[in-house]
Amino acid sequence: MLERADNGLQRVIAEMFGNDMLVVMADHGNDPFIGHAKHTREFVPVLVYQKSREGVVFGTLETLADVGASAAAFFGADLPQFGSPTLL
């Protein structure tokens, strides 16, 4: 499954223009050692790719709402009630 995902991401990246931004993430955490498959409050890795950007480590975001706020700012839309546009 990871190979299929990698191949799909390669195809998406090949179609991107210089300023396009790709964000890959889960919508929740899942602690593999907790003993159940329900959602948990674990940290969620976020990968941001942009051809025109060098590698940046964002550290730990305050909230996943930062991703939504970043998307809104990227498109010039009003910022949501929660989150900060930290990925730009």
Secondary structure, DSSP 8 states (H G I E B T S, - for coil): -HHHHHHHHHHHHHH--TT--EEEE-SSB--TTSSS-S-B-----EEEE-TT---------S-THHHHHHHHHHTT----SS---TT-
